[in-house]
Amino acid sequence: MIPKDLKYAKSHEWAKIEGTVATVGITHFAQEQLGDLTYVDLPKVGATVTAGAEMGSVESVKAASELYSPVSGTVTEVNAALEAAPEAINQDPYGTGWMIKVKLAGAPTELGGLLDAAAYEQVCAEEAH
């Protein structure tokens, strides 16, 4: 359920690191907790995001929730399809539901604050109880 090739933030965002670019989204656990998403507010291309800082928000039938960037850098791409179809995040949070792509500000070694799949699974288990 939790892809092994991604890095995770305790705030339930994921990052797929490919060279100096990170694709970012929210996890299956997060979308499940939120319920059916109805609106997504994401940063614009060219915006700077900071690891651990707010980068946008999502709204669902249950609640509104802030999104936090798992990485620092400049937004190079935004998944525009989510504007019309935020439910893609519910259906495929690690695929078509990706949110932004970020050109990393520092070396990928700065990702030390992120969790691997096993550690993230522990966070989910603790929160589920």
N, C-alpha and C positions, 0 to 999 in steps of 0.2 A: 504494500500500500504506500510506503514511503520510499520514493526512488533513492537509490544508493549513490547516484552520481551527482546529487545536488548538495548544496550547503544550506543550512537553515538558521533562521533567527528565532529566539525564544518568543518573539511576537508573532510567529507563524507565517513569515514570508520565506520564500525560497530564492536561491540564486543559482543559476547554472553558469559556471565560469568557463568561457572559451577564449583563451588568450587574454586580451585586455578588455574583453566585453563580457558583461554579466546580463543574462536574461533574468528578469525578476517577476515573481507572481506571489499569490498566497497559496497556502497548502490545502490539501484535501480536508484536513482537520479543521482549518479555519473556515472554509466555505460551508462545511457541514454544521459547524456551530452557528454560523450566521443565518443559514437557511437560504431561500431563493433570493438571489441578488437582483435588485431592481435599478441600481444606479452605481456608476463608478466615476470618481473624480481623480484623474491622474495628472502628474506634472507634464508640462509641455516640452517638446524637443528643444534642447538648448539649456533647459533648467539644470541647476546643480542640486544633487541630492547628497545627503550626508548619512553615513551608517548610523542607525539608531534614531534618526530624526524623522519626523512626520513627512510623508511624501504625497499624501492624498487621502482619499477615504472611499468607503463603499457603503451602500445602504441596501438593506434587505427588508423583507416583510417583517422581520423580528426587530432589527436594530440598525443603528449607524455605527460604523467603526472606523478608526483611523488606520491608515497604512503606514508602516515604517520601512524605510529603505534598509536592506541588509548590507548595502555597500555604499561607498562614496564615489562620486564621479559626475559626469555630465550625461544627461538623457539624450540618446541618439535616435531612439525610435519609440513610438507609443503605439500600442495595439488599438488602432482606431475602431476596429470591429466591435470592441466592448461597449462603445458608446450606444450603439443600436441594440446590441445583444449581450448585456452583462451576464446573462445566464450561461454563457460559454465558460465562465469561471466555475460555475457549479458542475457543469458537464465534464470539463476536461481541464482542471486547474494547472496541470503540469504541461499541457499541450496548447490547444487553441485559446486557453484562458490566460496565457502569459500577459503581463501588463506593460512592462517597459524594458528597454535595453539601455544599459549604462556603460559608457566608456569609463573604465576604472581610473580613479585619480592616482592611486598608488600601485605598488606591486601587489600581485595576488597574495603575497605573504601577509598582507594586512588583514586578511580574512580570518585571522586567528580567533576572532570573537564569534564566528559562526560555528554551528554544530554540524556534526555528520549525522547520517540517517539514524544510527543507533542512539545517539544522545538526544536527538529530537524526538524519537519514539518515547523515550523516558519522560520528556516534558509533557507530551500528549497524554501518557498514561497517568501522570500525576494530576493533570488538569481534569481528566475525565472522571476522577473520583470525588 
